[in-house]
């Protein structure tokens, strides 16, 4: 039995009852009469959301862990001050594309992105649920990128037949924090805890370059002065030990 999907529900052609339409499913069993329905998704744009898993405190903890990581300046987690977090629902166009190896899920932003990395965000298609409304405290970003524009972007990256199109609301925590008298912004994915930031206090690169240059010089000199292969290998191994310690010290202190 065939049926057409509308929004995020499917109407049964036998009893008329509407059942939730899971993303990616081709066959759905009617929750009222038990009939098996084939879903015709051609020309239909479903509306889903990714359920949020992180509350404000969990998002704040994820942000602190990112601040304490290897990409940021030393002690950013201790020396910065988080000014506030706001719950945001950001729209993404989701496409299921029929590729050579099977179906692939691709996403394109449905609104201008304040942080470019948001365009590469992984949307867990297996956990999508129909949109039934947002909490009053959640700011919903309006979808302003036309579907046709998103399809053009998709064709450039992953050409192929599109078997499903959906507008997906992705839950984020938008954070503002200050460090060394400057304000920064970051986004925390409320479904995975991933932190996205375009501009942030980065570790200085010059110490790493100095360590690399020192290593090249030492190994180069040893290579020129020592002709015996075994002696050269031993010298390389001995030199590598202090270089590794220096690199570790730089990583911890920068």
N, C-alpha and C positions, 0 to 999 in steps of 0.2 A: 504494500500500500504506500503510495507516494503522498507527500505533503510538503507544503512550502513553509519555510521558516520566516518569521517576522520578528525583528528585534532580537531578543534573547529567549523567546518562547516559540513553541511549535504547536499549531492547531491540528488536532486529530481529525482526519477526514471521515472517521466513522461515528464518533460521538460529539465532536466539536470542542472537547475539552482542551485546555492549553496546558502544556507541560514544559518545564525548564529545558532549554536547549544547551547541552554541554558543548564546549568548543571542540571542534575536530571530529565529532561523532557523525557518522553517516546514517546510522539506524538508531532510533529512539523508541522505547516502549511507552505507550500512553499510560499515564498514571491513573486514568479513570476506567478505561475499558480493557487495557492490556494489549491493544493492537500494536503491531510493530510498524513503525513509520519510517519510510525512506526520506531523508532530508535533502531537499533541493536547495542549495545555497547560492545558486546562480543569481547574481544581481542583488543579493541581500547583504546588508551590513549589520552585523550583530553588535551589541553593546555589552561589554563585560567589565569586570574590575578584578584586580589582584587583591585578595584579602590581606590587610595589614597584619603583621605578626609582632611588630615592635611598638611598644608604647613610648611615651616621651622619655622615661628614665632609661629604657633599653637603648633608645636612639642616642641619648646623651652618652651612655657608656660606649657605644660603638664609635662615636665621634672621638672620644678620649683615647680609645685603643688605636685609632688611625693616627691621631696626633702623636702618639708614642712610637709610631712605626719608623721605618728606615728612610722614608721619603722626606719627612719634615725635619725642621731644625731640632736640635737637642732640647729636651724638656719643654716642647711646645705644649704638651698636655698639662704641665704644671704652671707654666708662665702665661698661658692664654686665659681669657675669660669668656665663657659662652654667654652671650647676651640674651639668647632666647631661641626656642624652637617652635616652629609653626607647622601644623599638619597640612599637607598639600596633596591634591589629587591631580596628577598630570596625565594628559591624554596622549596615547600612542596608537598609530595605525598598525594593526597586526595583519600579516598576510601569511597564509599557508600556500607555499609554492610547490608545484609538482616538479621535482628535479630528477636527475638521472638515478640517484640512489634512493629515491622515495620523497616523501613530503618534507619540506624544510619550513621552519617558522622564521619569518623576518619581520622586523619592526622598523617603523619610521616615525619621527616625532610629528605630532599633530598640532603643535604650537611652537612658537619660537623658544629655543632652549637657552636658559640663562647660563648653563654650563654645557659646553660642547660634548663632554663625555656622556651626557644623558642620551645622545643619539645611539650610543653603543650599548645601552642598558639591556640586559638579558631579561626578557619577560617570561616567567614560568607558565607556559601555555597550558600545562596540565593542571594548574590550580585556579583557573579562571572561573568566576561565578557571575551570574547575571547581575546587572546593576539594578538595585531596588531603591536607591537613594543614598545620599551621603549624610554623615553626621553634621550637625549644625556648626561645629567648631572646625570643620575641614574646608579649606579654601579650594574650590574647583577651578582649575585653569581652563579657559574656554578653548575649544579646538578651532583654530583659525587656518590651519594648513589644509587646503582642499584635497580631497581624496585623489583627484587626478594628478596633482603635483606629487603626492606621495607615491603614486604608481609610477611616475616618471623616475623618481629616485630609485624605486625598487628595480625597474627595468635596467638601470645602469649597473646595479650591484648583483642582482640575481634574476636574470631573465628566465621566464618560464610561465606555464599556465598557472593562474591563481585559482585555487579551489575554495578558498574561504577568505573573507575580509571582515575585520572586526575593529571597532574602536574600543580600546582598552584603557581604563583608568588605573594608573599606577600610583600607589601610595608612597609619598615621600615625606621626610621631615626636613624643612628648610631651616638651616641654622645660621646664625651670625655670631662671630666671635672676634675678639680684639687681641692683638699681640703687638707689642712694641709701638703702641700708639696708632696702629692701623687696623681698620676693620676688614674682615674677610667673610666670605660666604661659602658654605658647603651644603650638599644635599646628602641625606641618609636614606637609602632605600629601605622603606618600612617593611618589606617582605623578606629581605636577605641581610640587612645590616651593612651593605656595601656603601662606602663613602665616595662621593663624586665631588671633585673640586678642580676648578680651572686654574685659579691663582691662590697660592698658599705659601707660607714661609718655608722655603726649601733649604736643604742642606747645601752649604757652599761646595762647589765642584773643584775648586783649585787644589785642596789637599789631596784629592783622589788623583788628579793629574800629576802632582808631584811624586806620589808613590809610584804611579805607572812609569813616569820618566826615570825615576831612580832604579826601578827594576830593569828597564831596557838597558840603561847604562851599565849596570853591574853584570847582567848576563852577557851583554855585548863584549865587555872587556874580558870576561872569563873565556868567552868563545874564541877571542883572538889570541889570548896568551897561552891557553892550554890546548895542546894538540891531541893528547891521548883521549880517546872517547870515554873510557871508564873514569878517568880522573876528571874529565869535564862534567860528566853526569854527577859525580860526587860533589863537585864544586857547586853545581846548580842546586842540588838538594840542600846543601849547607846554607847557601844564600837565600833559598826560599823560606827558611824558618824565620829569620829576623824580618824579612819583608812581610810575611804573613802576620807577624806580631804588630808591625807598624800599621798595616792596613786595618787590623782589628782595633788598634788604639784610635786611629782616625775615625773609624765608623762609630766608636763609642763617644768620642769627644766633639765631633763636628756638629 
